Structure formats: structure tokens, C-alpha cells
Amino acid sequence: MLLLVLVLLRPAAPCFTVPPGAHNELNLTKSIHRCAELDWGLFQQQSRLWLSHNNIDALSPSARVALELEELDLSYNRLRELPAAFLSQARGLRNLQLQHNQLRELPASFFTNATALERLRLEGNPLPAVPPTAFRASLRFLAVPCRCDVVGSVLAPCTCSQSNCTLLQCSCFTSHHDVLNATVFHTRECQGSTWLAAGLAGAASAVAVLLAVIAVVCYRRRKTAAAAAGAGWGKRESTTAHGQPRYISRAAEIGTTDAAAAPDYENVFVSPCTAPAATRGWRPGWQEEQYSPQVPADDDYFLESDAVCGDQPIYANTQRPGEDNIYIIPNQ
């Protein structure tokens, strides 16, 4: 058990063995088959360092490019990310090759201190964009994947036409390793997709507006149809000059399909408690004897109303033209 613990705690063997006297240039291309984490402490005195094609998965978190290093090749490995401060001391770095790794993102300030950088290769990585700090006055060559997102992020500095712009050559590499001019690729492949996206967005907005208009029209039609259907059972007219609401019902008789043959019923609410003309001897026309209810002597008609004082209903049967109207006053 103790032996197993000691084995687990023992530091992992370094991926590379640096030969003695390798102080300036060190080429370790295709030296090993796999390196889970590269100990960067071995590379502090080189000016040129090649580490491509070694299947390196990661760098040690404390890895820092030394001030003396001018050229670094980490291409064709399996790097998913780099330490955020990896280039914090790389003021002498001129050539950085990171192509064909698995880098998905670089911090926005990743190239802040790489003030002497002249060549940068990032093609073959799923990067969505190039950090703006990469575009130094010293930068002369940039290579990125031929994808609209990453090419769009470098389009402005790569097409600068002002007198103070640097002569920056921007290239993009296709999946078949074809080399294209970045601006030409964007003009040919990306502007059409931009217009298409804008057109689709506009079409979606127009469809949304059309659906809203259709919904409003349908709502109004349903409301109108409901009002028309409700008119067969009752319709409230505006208040009369005496402040009393008028209710007119036109209901077809049961079993009658001809609505024109059905009688009209008019309900008028008056206020017998507050009739101002009563003190002056005024008498409504419907109280005259000629409008008394025409009820057979052997029948008893009694209408009871729950209306409060001020809302006493009068039920009027509107006959056909030429016939007398019948007014029935409940509780009288």
C-alpha cells in the first residue's frame, strides 16, 4: 500500500529530455508519441523552439515564454487551451505557430505583451475570433481558418486602406489546405450569407406582423359575430332623454324560422318614484285608459318585478303597423 502511494505521488517523468548545450535552438519535432502535460520549465534559454507533431495535450499552468525566445512552433498538437499569461513576457517573440491544434478560445488580452510579433498562424483551430490585441504594428502575416466568423473578426485590420495601416497579409486556409486571401474569401462566401440572414430576419418580422394583423381581424370578426348573435336575445340602446335605459328584444318564436314574423318586444325602464312632471298633473300616455291591458276577463295576468325604485320596468308589445300597442306595468 505504501509503495502504491509513493508511485502515485512521484512526479511524472518529463515528456522531453533536453540535451546538454541546447541553449539557442532546440528542435524536438516528432520526438514523442504523446505528452499529457508539457513541463515548460525545461525551455527557458532557447531563442528558437520547435515542438510540433508531438500530440501535446496541455502546457503546465505556470508556462511562460521567456524573453529571449523569438520563434515558437507548437503546431500539429492537441492543445485545447493555453495559459492566460503564456505570452506575458514574450516581448521578443516574432514568429508564433499554433496551427492545427484544438484551440477554442484565446483570452482577449492574450497578445498584449507580444509587441514584436510579426507572423501568427492560427489556421486549423475551431477559434470563433482572433483577439484584437494580436494586431500590432509589427504584424505582417496572419493565417486563420476559412470560416466566416473568424475571417469577419480580422476583416477590418486586413482591409485597412489608411496611410497609417501596416502592410498586413491575411490568408485563410480551407479544410483541404487551400490558401485564399481572407478579404476575397469573405466577399465571395460570407457577404451572401449576411444578406441571407438579414433577409430571413426581415421575413420573420413581416410574418409576425401579418399574424398579429390576422389575429386582430379575427378577434374583431368574432366580436362582431357575437354581438350580432346576441341581438336576437336583447340589445341595450343608449339612455333616453329621461335618463332611463331602453331594452329592445327581438326573439323568434319557438319553431319559427322566419324572424320577420316574430313580434317585437320593447322593455323600457322608467322611474315612477321621481317623475318630475307628476306634481304638475302630467300623465304619461301609456296610463290613459285607451292603453289599458287587453286581458280576457277569465284570465289573470300578474307580472312581478324585483326592480328597485327608479328602475320600474314597463313591458311593451310592439304590434304590426296599424295595431295598438299593449303596455303592461308589473305590480300595478
Salt bridges, closest charged atoms under 4 A:
GLU25 OE2 - ARG48 NH1 3.23
ASP57 OD2 - ARG34 NH2 2.78
ASP57 OD1 - ARG78 NE 3.68
GLU71 OE1 - ARG48 NE 3.06
GLU118 OE2 - ARG94 NH1 3.09
GLU123 OE2 - ARG121 NH2 2.37
ASP149 OD1 - ARG147 NE 3.32
GLU189 OE2 - ARG188 NE 3.20
GLU237 OE1 - ARG246 NE 3.60
ASP264 OD1 - ARG250 NE 3.88
GLU266 OE1 - ARG246 NH2 2.88
